[in-house]
Amino acid sequence: DCTHSGRRTTLDAMEVSSAPCIFSHSLARALNDHERNIDDEQIVALGRTGGVIGVNGIGFFMSPDLQATTEVIARHIDHIAELIGPEHVALGLDFVYFDDLMMQVYRANKDTMFPNGYPPPPWQYWPPERVEDLVEVLLRRGYTEEHVRGILGANFLRVARSVWRS
């Protein structure tokens, strides 16, 4: 999982990996220039590994106006799918139900745990309760039912089956 690694580290890891890599909860930097998002070179490199990018659902990563809407998450899915195909996209929402607890964690650790670009909570999240809306949007945009099933989890399952050993 390259999500919490620096750009150079992710590119090096993907270059030497013999197995599919993932970004479990990341977004396209081309759509929101946040230092935590991944650029097109990283997205293309990930596609070459056969891996998956789980799109994040936290508003300040999703858009410059901090909004977490179905339209914004669909744009990130579109961008990644246009670069490497919908078989490399999934949901990795990073959703938090406990805003009060997140506020306590943030206050106690804001200088050490949260880098620049992390505004104080409460944060806007794209919630799992909106999955049905996203399915409708993706189907209207021309994704097949197979693509949508992949985005909803089958793509991560494919990668898990290829890398997990019993």
C-alpha positions in Angstrom: 0.0 0.0 0.0 1.6 3.2 -1.2 -1.0 5.7 0.2 1.1 7.1 3.0 4.4 7.1 1.2 6.2 9.9 -0.6 6.1 10.2 -4.4 9.6 8.9 -5.0 9.1 6.0 -2.7 5.9 5.0 -4.4 7.4 5.1 -7.8 10.4 3.0 -6.7 8.2 0.5 -4.9 6.0 0.1 -8.0 9.0 -0.3 -10.3 10.5 -3.1 -8.3 7.3 -4.9 -7.2 6.5 -8.2 -8.9 3.0 -8.1 -7.5 0.1 -5.6 -7.9 0.5 -2.5 -5.7 -2.4 -0.4 -4.3 -3.1 3.1 -3.1 -5.8 2.1 -0.6 -7.2 5.7 -0.1 -5.8 8.3 -2.5 -7.0 10.8 -5.0 -5.9 12.4 -8.3 -3.6 15.4 -7.7 -4.6 16.7 -11.2 -8.1 17.5 -9.8 -7.0 18.8 -6.4 -3.4 19.9 -5.8 -3.1 18.6 -2.3 0.3 17.1 -1.3 -1.4 13.9 -0.1 -2.9 13.2 -3.6 -1.1 11.3 -6.3 0.0 12.6 -9.6 -0.6 11.1 -13.1 2.8 9.5 -13.2 2.1 7.6 -10.0 -1.4 6.6 -11.3 0.1 5.3 -14.6 2.8 3.4 -12.7 0.2 1.8 -10.5 -1.7 0.7 -13.5 1.3 -1.1 -14.9 1.5 -3.2 -11.7 -2.0 -4.4 -12.2 -3.1 -2.8 -8.9 -5.9 -0.6 -7.6 -6.4 2.9 -6.4 -9.1 3.3 -3.7 -10.6 6.8 -4.1 -10.6 8.7 -0.8 -13.8 10.4 0.4 -12.4 13.2 2.6 -13.5 16.6 1.3 -10.2 18.6 1.7 -8.4 15.9 -0.4 -11.2 15.8 -3.0 -11.6 19.4 -4.0 -10.2 22.9 -3.4 -13.5 24.0 -1.8 -13.3 21.0 0.6 -16.5 19.5 -0.7 -17.2 15.8 -0.6 -19.9 15.3 -3.2 -20.9 12.4 -5.4 -20.0 14.5 -8.5 -16.5 15.2 -7.1 -15.8 11.5 -6.3 -17.1 10.5 -9.7 -14.6 13.0 -11.3 -11.7 11.4 -9.5 -12.9 7.9 -10.6 -13.2 9.2 -14.2 -9.7 10.7 -14.2 -8.1 7.5 -12.9 -10.2 5.3 -15.2 -9.3 7.5 -18.2 -5.6 7.0 -17.4 -5.4 3.3 -16.5 -8.9 1.8 -16.9 -11.8 1.3 -14.5 -10.4 -2.1 -13.5 -7.8 -0.2 -11.4 -10.3 1.9 -9.4 -12.2 1.1 -6.2 -13.6 2.9 -3.2 -11.2 3.6 -0.3 -13.3 6.2 1.5 -11.4 6.7 4.7 -14.7 7.6 6.3 -14.9 8.4 10.0 -18.1 8.3 12.0 -16.6 9.7 15.1 -16.0 13.4 14.5 -15.7 14.2 18.2 -12.9 11.6 18.6 -11.2 12.8 15.5 -11.3 16.4 16.8 -9.6 15.2 20.1 -6.9 13.3 18.1 -6.3 16.3 15.9 -6.0 18.8 18.8 -3.6 16.5 20.7 -1.4 15.7 17.7 -1.9 18.5 15.1 1.8 19.4 15.1 3.2 15.9 14.8 0.5 13.7 13.2 -1.1 16.0 10.7 1.1 17.6 8.1 0.4 20.9 6.4 -2.8 21.0 4.4 -4.9 19.3 7.0 -7.5 21.7 8.3 -9.0 21.2 11.7 -12.0 18.8 11.9 -14.9 18.5 11.5 -14.1 17.4 8.0 -16.6 16.8 5.2 -16.8 13.1 4.2 -18.4 11.4 1.3 -20.4 8.8 3.2 -21.0 5.1 2.3 -24.7 5.9 2.4 -24.3 7.6 -1.0 -23.0 4.5 -2.8 -26.3 4.0 -4.5 -26.1 7.6 -5.9 -22.6 6.9 -7.2 -23.7 3.7 -8.9 -26.4 5.7 -10.8 -23.9 8.4 -11.7 -21.3 5.9 -13.0 -23.9 4.0 -15.0 -25.1 7.3 -16.6 -21.5 8.1 -17.5 -21.1 4.9 -19.4 -19.5 2.5 -16.9 -20.7 -1.0 -17.4 -22.2 -3.0 -14.5 -19.0 -5.1 -14.4 -17.0 -1.8 -14.1 -19.2 -0.6 -11.3 -19.0 -4.0 -9.4 -15.2 -3.7 -9.7 -15.2 -0.2 -8.3 -17.5 -1.2 -5.4 -15.0 -3.9 -4.3 -14.3 -6.6 -6.9 -11.2 -4.8 -8.1 -9.7 -4.9 -4.6 -10.7 -8.5 -4.2 -8.9 -9.4 -7.5 -5.7 -7.9 -6.2 -6.1 -9.5 -2.7 -6.5 -12.9 -4.3 -3.4 -12.4 -6.3 -1.1 -11.3 -3.4 -2.4 -13.0 -0.3 -0.8 -16.3 0.6 -2.4 -18.8 3.1 
